[in-house]
Amino acid sequence: MAATQFHHDESLLDLIDRVGDLKFLPRTGWLLAGVTGAESVADHSCGVALIALFLAETINADWTAQGIDEPLRVDQVMALALIHDLAESLLTDLPRRSSSLLGESVKHSVETQAMHEILDHLPNGAYYHNLWQSYNTASTPEARLIKDVDKLEMAAQALRYAQRGHRNLQEFWQGRHWHYPISQSLFEQLLRRHLPDAL
């Protein structure tokens, strides 16, 4: 029992280190766009979690209108929001140009390897790894919501940076696919604030 507890303690200490790394890891896409004082991955994950919580509750108030068969499991939404970028604590934040060069299959493979390294020795780590895999493949309604919120939070951040005078941010508004009608509506409203004549 003592050996197991020690093993768990070591794994939790490693996780604490990974979380600390995310606080100091800037979102690389912003840096490449010339943004000074760019947000960290942890900043982004916090924003995703808060938006996802209340967006999930909003969807659950009328879930059939959003095209799902049952209400979202808010506990899974929150867990996914918190861990969706955890692999970046080992891989760092790969900007779109790097991901495109690597290809989706290579990116997913190395992210999976990183998540195994982070989660495998944690209590219930297999559950969280499988949950994260659902995000990676967008295979559940909860995972698809986090895919949407990940992009929504980025668009909201792009709007803030634009309001601070940054102008090289076009890529953060382009090529978006939405899983939920409410996500698309929120994005269009953000885009309207950014470019009032865009829609």
TORKOL-4160 file (C-alpha; in steps of 0.2 Angstrom, whole numbers, padded with zeros to 4 digits, m for minus):
199
<pt num="1" X="0000" Y="0000" Z="0000"/>
<pt num="2" X="0014" Y="0012" Z="0005"/>
<pt num="3" X="0023" Y="0009" Z="m0012"/>
<pt num="4" X="0007" Y="0012" Z="m0022"/>
<pt num="5" X="0004" Y="0028" Z="m0012"/>
<pt num="6" X="0022" Y="0034" Z="m0016"/>
<pt num="7" X="0020" Y="0030" Z="m0034"/>
<pt num="8" X="0004" Y="0040" Z="m0035"/>
<pt num="9" X="0012" Y="0054" Z="m0026"/>
<pt num="10" X="0026" Y="0054" Z="m0038"/>
<pt num="11" X="0014" Y="0054" Z="m0053"/>
<pt num="12" X="0004" Y="0068" Z="m0045"/>
<pt num="13" X="0020" Y="0078" Z="m0042"/>
<pt num="14" X="0024" Y="0076" Z="m0061"/>
<pt num="15" X="0006" Y="0082" Z="m0065"/>
<pt num="16" X="0009" Y="0097" Z="m0054"/>
<pt num="17" X="0025" Y="0101" Z="m0064"/>
<pt num="18" X="0016" Y="0099" Z="m0081"/>
<pt num="19" X="0002" Y="0111" Z="m0075"/>
<pt num="20" X="0015" Y="0123" Z="m0070"/>
<pt num="21" X="0023" Y="0122" Z="m0087"/>
<pt num="22" X="0007" Y="0126" Z="m0095"/>
<pt num="23" X="0006" Y="0142" Z="m0085"/>
<pt num="24" X="0022" Y="0148" Z="m0093"/>
<pt num="25" X="0020" Y="0141" Z="m0111"/>
<pt num="26" X="0014" Y="0154" Z="m0123"/>
<pt num="27" X="0001" Y="0150" Z="m0136"/>
<pt num="28" X="0013" Y="0150" Z="m0151"/>
<pt num="29" X="0001" Y="0156" Z="m0164"/>
<pt num="30" X="m0001" Y="0173" Z="m0156"/>
<pt num="31" X="0018" Y="0175" Z="m0155"/>
<pt num="32" X="0020" Y="0171" Z="m0174"/>
<pt num="33" X="0007" Y="0184" Z="m0177"/>
<pt num="34" X="0017" Y="0197" Z="m0168"/>
<pt num="35" X="0006" Y="0198" Z="m0152"/>
<pt num="36" X="0016" Y="0204" Z="m0137"/>
<pt num="37" X="0012" Y="0197" Z="m0120"/>
<pt num="38" X="0003" Y="0182" Z="m0128"/>
<pt num="39" X="m0008" Y="0172" Z="m0117"/>
<pt num="40" X="m0002" Y="0155" Z="m0110"/>
<pt num="41" X="m0009" Y="0138" Z="m0113"/>
<pt num="42" X="m0016" Y="0138" Z="m0095"/>
<pt num="43" X="m0025" Y="0155" Z="m0099"/>
<pt num="44" X="m0033" Y="0147" Z="m0114"/>
<pt num="45" X="m0038" Y="0131" Z="m0105"/>
<pt num="46" X="m0046" Y="0141" Z="m0091"/>
<pt num="47" X="m0056" Y="0151" Z="m0103"/>
<pt num="48" X="m0061" Y="0136" Z="m0112"/>
<pt num="49" X="m0067" Y="0128" Z="m0096"/>
<pt num="50" X="m0078" Y="0143" Z="m0090"/>
<pt num="51" X="m0086" Y="0145" Z="m0108"/>
<pt num="52" X="m0089" Y="0126" Z="m0109"/>
<pt num="53" X="m0097" Y="0125" Z="m0092"/>
<pt num="54" X="m0110" Y="0138" Z="m0096"/>
<pt num="55" X="m0112" Y="0134" Z="m0115"/>
<pt num="56" X="m0116" Y="0116" Z="m0110"/>
<pt num="57" X="m0129" Y="0122" Z="m0097"/>
<pt num="58" X="m0137" Y="0133" Z="m0111"/>
<pt num="59" X="m0137" Y="0119" Z="m0123"/>
<pt num="60" X="m0145" Y="0107" Z="m0110"/>
<pt num="61" X="m0159" Y="0120" Z="m0107"/>
<pt num="62" X="m0165" Y="0115" Z="m0125"/>
<pt num="63" X="m0154" Y="0101" Z="m0131"/>
<pt num="64" X="m0165" Y="0095" Z="m0145"/>
<pt num="65" X="m0163" Y="0112" Z="m0154"/>
<pt num="66" X="m0145" Y="0109" Z="m0154"/>
<pt num="67" X="m0147" Y="0092" Z="m0163"/>
<pt num="68" X="m0141" Y="0080" Z="m0149"/>
<pt num="69" X="m0151" Y="0065" Z="m0143"/>
<pt num="70" X="m0149" Y="0068" Z="m0124"/>
<pt num="71" X="m0142" Y="0082" Z="m0113"/>
<pt num="72" X="m0123" Y="0084" Z="m0112"/>
<pt num="73" X="m0114" Y="0076" Z="m0097"/>
<pt num="74" X="m0107" Y="0092" Z="m0089"/>
<pt num="75" X="m0094" Y="0083" Z="m0079"/>
<pt num="76" X="m0087" Y="0076" Z="m0095"/>
<pt num="77" X="m0087" Y="0093" Z="m0103"/>
<pt num="78" X="m0078" Y="0100" Z="m0089"/>
<pt num="79" X="m0065" Y="0086" Z="m0088"/>
<pt num="80" X="m0062" Y="0088" Z="m0107"/>
<pt num="81" X="m0060" Y="0107" Z="m0105"/>
<pt num="82" X="m0047" Y="0105" Z="m0092"/>
<pt num="83" X="m0037" Y="0091" Z="m0100"/>
<pt num="84" X="m0039" Y="0095" Z="m0119"/>
<pt num="85" X="m0022" Y="0104" Z="m0121"/>
<pt num="86" X="m0013" Y="0094" Z="m0107"/>
<pt num="87" X="m0001" Y="0085" Z="m0120"/>
<pt num="88" X="0006" Y="0103" Z="m0124"/>
<pt num="89" X="0015" Y="0102" Z="m0107"/>
<pt num="90" X="0027" Y="0090" Z="m0116"/>
<pt num="91" X="0025" Y="0094" Z="m0134"/>
<pt num="92" X="0023" Y="0113" Z="m0132"/>
<pt num="93" X="0010" Y="0122" Z="m0142"/>
<pt num="94" X="0011" Y="0118" Z="m0161"/>
<pt num="95" X="0005" Y="0132" Z="m0172"/>
<pt num="96" X="m0007" Y="0128" Z="m0187"/>
<pt num="97" X="0008" Y="0129" Z="m0199"/>
<pt num="98" X="0017" Y="0116" Z="m0189"/>
<pt num="99" X="0002" Y="0104" Z="m0188"/>
<pt num="100" X="m0001" Y="0106" Z="m0206"/>
<pt num="101" X="0017" Y="0101" Z="m0210"/>
<pt num="102" X="0017" Y="0086" Z="m0198"/>
<pt num="103" X="0000" Y="0080" Z="m0204"/>
<pt num="104" X="m0015" Y="0075" Z="m0193"/>
<pt num="105" X="m0010" Y="0057" Z="m0190"/>
<pt num="106" X="0008" Y="0062" Z="m0184"/>
<pt num="107" X="0001" Y="0075" Z="m0173"/>
<pt num="108" X="m0012" Y="0064" Z="m0165"/>
<pt num="109" X="0001" Y="0050" Z="m0163"/>
<pt num="110" X="0013" Y="0061" Z="m0153"/>
<pt num="111" X="m0001" Y="0069" Z="m0143"/>
<pt num="112" X="m0007" Y="0051" Z="m0138"/>
<pt num="113" X="0010" Y="0046" Z="m0133"/>
<pt num="114" X="0012" Y="0062" Z="m0122"/>
<pt num="115" X="m0005" Y="0059" Z="m0114"/>
<pt num="116" X="0000" Y="0041" Z="m0110"/>
<pt num="117" X="0016" Y="0048" Z="m0102"/>
<pt num="118" X="0006" Y="0061" Z="m0092"/>
<pt num="119" X="m0009" Y="0050" Z="m0087"/>
<pt num="120" X="m0005" Y="0032" Z="m0086"/>
<pt num="121" X="0001" Y="0031" Z="m0068"/>
<pt num="122" X="m0012" Y="0043" Z="m0061"/>
<pt num="123" X="m0027" Y="0036" Z="m0052"/>
<pt num="124" X="m0041" Y="0033" Z="m0065"/>
<pt num="125" X="m0028" Y="0039" Z="m0078"/>
<pt num="126" X="m0035" Y="0026" Z="m0091"/>
<pt num="127" X="m0052" Y="0034" Z="m0090"/>
<pt num="128" X="m0045" Y="0052" Z="m0093"/>
<pt num="129" X="m0035" Y="0045" Z="m0107"/>
<pt num="130" X="m0050" Y="0038" Z="m0116"/>
<pt num="131" X="m0060" Y="0054" Z="m0112"/>
<pt num="132" X="m0046" Y="0064" Z="m0121"/>
<pt num="133" X="m0046" Y="0052" Z="m0135"/>
<pt num="134" X="m0064" Y="0056" Z="m0138"/>
<pt num="135" X="m0059" Y="0074" Z="m0140"/>
<pt num="136" X="m0045" Y="0069" Z="m0152"/>
<pt num="137" X="m0057" Y="0060" Z="m0163"/>
<pt num="138" X="m0073" Y="0071" Z="m0159"/>
<pt num="139" X="m0082" Y="0055" Z="m0156"/>
<pt num="140" X="m0095" Y="0061" Z="m0142"/>
<pt num="141" X="m0106" Y="0076" Z="m0141"/>
<pt num="142" X="m0096" Y="0082" Z="m0126"/>
<pt num="143" X="m0080" Y="0081" Z="m0136"/>
<pt num="144" X="m0088" Y="0090" Z="m0151"/>
<pt num="145" X="m0093" Y="0104" Z="m0139"/>
<pt num="146" X="m0075" Y="0106" Z="m0133"/>
<pt num="147" X="m0069" Y="0107" Z="m0151"/>
<pt num="148" X="m0081" Y="0121" Z="m0154"/>
<pt num="149" X="m0077" Y="0130" Z="m0138"/>
<pt num="150" X="m0058" Y="0129" Z="m0141"/>
<pt num="151" X="m0061" Y="0139" Z="m0157"/>
<pt num="152" X="m0073" Y="0151" Z="m0149"/>
<pt num="153" X="m0061" Y="0155" Z="m0135"/>
<pt num="154" X="m0048" Y="0158" Z="m0148"/>
<pt num="155" X="m0059" Y="0169" Z="m0158"/>
<pt num="156" X="m0064" Y="0179" Z="m0143"/>
<pt num="157" X="m0045" Y="0181" Z="m0139"/>
<pt num="158" X="m0041" Y="0187" Z="m0157"/>
<pt num="159" X="m0055" Y="0200" Z="m0155"/>
<pt num="160" X="m0046" Y="0206" Z="m0139"/>
<pt num="161" X="m0029" Y="0207" Z="m0147"/>
<pt num="162" X="m0037" Y="0216" Z="m0162"/>
<pt num="163" X="m0044" Y="0229" Z="m0150"/>
<pt num="164" X="m0027" Y="0231" Z="m0143"/>
<pt num="165" X="m0021" Y="0236" Z="m0161"/>
<pt num="166" X="m0014" Y="0219" Z="m0167"/>
<pt num="167" X="m0018" Y="0217" Z="m0186"/>
<pt num="168" X="m0010" Y="0201" Z="m0192"/>
<pt num="169" X="m0024" Y="0189" Z="m0185"/>
<pt num="170" X="m0034" Y="0184" Z="m0201"/>
<pt num="171" X="m0029" Y="0165" Z="m0199"/>
<pt num="172" X="m0038" Y="0165" Z="m0182"/>
<pt num="173" X="m0055" Y="0169" Z="m0190"/>
<pt num="174" X="m0054" Y="0157" Z="m0206"/>
<pt num="175" X="m0059" Y="0140" Z="m0210"/>
<pt num="176" X="m0070" Y="0136" Z="m0195"/>
<pt num="177" X="m0082" Y="0121" Z="m0194"/>
<pt num="178" X="m0095" Y="0121" Z="m0180"/>
<pt num="179" X="m0103" Y="0106" Z="m0172"/>
<pt num="180" X="m0117" Y="0116" Z="m0163"/>
<pt num="181" X="m0128" Y="0129" Z="m0171"/>
<pt num="182" X="m0126" Y="0140" Z="m0155"/>
<pt num="183" X="m0107" Y="0139" Z="m0158"/>
<pt num="184" X="m0109" Y="0146" Z="m0175"/>
<pt num="185" X="m0120" Y="0159" Z="m0170"/>
<pt num="186" X="m0108" Y="0165" Z="m0156"/>
<pt num="187" X="m0094" Y="0165" Z="m0168"/>
<pt num="188" X="m0104" Y="0175" Z="m0181"/>
<pt num="189" X="m0107" Y="0188" Z="m0167"/>
<pt num="190" X="m0089" Y="0189" Z="m0162"/>
<pt num="191" X="m0084" Y="0191" Z="m0180"/>
<pt num="192" X="m0097" Y="0205" Z="m0182"/>
<pt num="193" X="m0089" Y="0214" Z="m0168"/>
<pt num="194" X="m0072" Y="0212" Z="m0176"/>
<pt num="195" X="m0078" Y="0216" Z="m0194"/>
<pt num="196" X="m0095" Y="0224" Z="m0193"/>
<pt num="197" X="m0098" Y="0222" Z="m0212"/>
<pt num="198" X="m0091" Y="0204" Z="m0213"/>
<pt num="199" X="m0108" Y="0195" Z="m0213"/>
